[in-house]
Amino acid sequence: MHLTTDVIKQMEVVLRFKENKHLVTSIDVHSSGSHVVVGSEDDRSITLFNCNRGEIHSTLYSKKYGVGVVRFLSPHEVLHTATMTDNTIRLLSMTKNKYMRYFQGHTDRVQSLAVTPNGDYFLSSGKDRLTYLWESRFKIPQTVISLDDRTHVAIDNEAKVFATASNDSEIRLYDIRNYRRGPVALYDTKQEFLERSRWTGVDFSPDKSYLMVTTDSGYIILLDTSTGKLRRLLTGFVHKEGVNTGACFSPDGKYVFSGSEDGKVYVWDLNRVLKFERTLDFEPIVLNGRHRHPCRCLVFNPTYMLLVSSCKVTNFWAPLQASVKDESTTDVGTES
């Protein structure tokens, strides 16, 4: 199905999973689309969803180490960072309930992870201002990059380029095969923004035309990947100062979806944006998924044309015409 504004406006919640006592704080979709995983820092839990069956595969807890960022390495193996005890990254088998590997090196909390689509390599970045590139088969990192500020990382969907986005407003692009040569591009965006904000994430659009930077100040930054110039500021969603709100691209890169503090999902049509000034002041599309708490995590699953959003509850959305649940939403699980 081809996404259009009309199709997006018809998206509805088809599955509603009631699982967590506290807010979901991290989310990821496997590159195959087979599974989605969510993590809750306060619950110290990791929940794996089977997207084909529309059900929860398993929920595991890390009471000793805590749960920070969660990312897929394979459909049933999840990397997760620690929030307690140490700063080790752990590879958890969701089927065996067993840690398969440990990645040690960071001296402060890890705040960002990015994995190649096939799971061969991943990046980690922490409050220690260090960024590591790991080959997932080995416990020793391939390289370490020392930057001047806290950094977030992203890898493009072809695993050719990775990006680091630092709170000092600098973005660096690296050729993943020749990273030892240093960045192939360095963008200093300080002059682009009058208002200082804390950057909370970075991502490539599917066609690599945009770099998206999320912030804690009520706007989402879209930069031109080839020049580093500011293309758009996406605004209009309800936010809480100092709180991270997640965002994602549609599979074709023509729309951006964002969570919000009012529990709604906000959507911007980037084709429409081109006709306006770079700062958007018109109203985005608003989708109401009955989130009763702030919705800060969401991903789009292109394989099943599913949008997944989470507060304490995790919702699966689908366009009305593609939905097998065309009369009512199915609630799964019990809410504590």
PyMOL commands that set and color helices and strands:
alter all, ss='L'
color gray80, all
select helices_A, chain A and resi 5-9+179-181+190-192+270-273+320-322
alter helices_A, ss='H'
color red, helices_A
select strands_A, chain A and resi 11-18+26-29+35-40+45-50+55-61+70-74+77-80+89-93+98-103+110-115+121-126+130-135+143-146+151-155+161-166+170-175+185-188+199-204+210-215+220-224+230-234+247-249+255-258+265-269+285-287+297-301+306-310+313-319+330-332
alter strands_A, ss='S'
color yellow, strands_A
deselect
rebuild
show_as cartoon
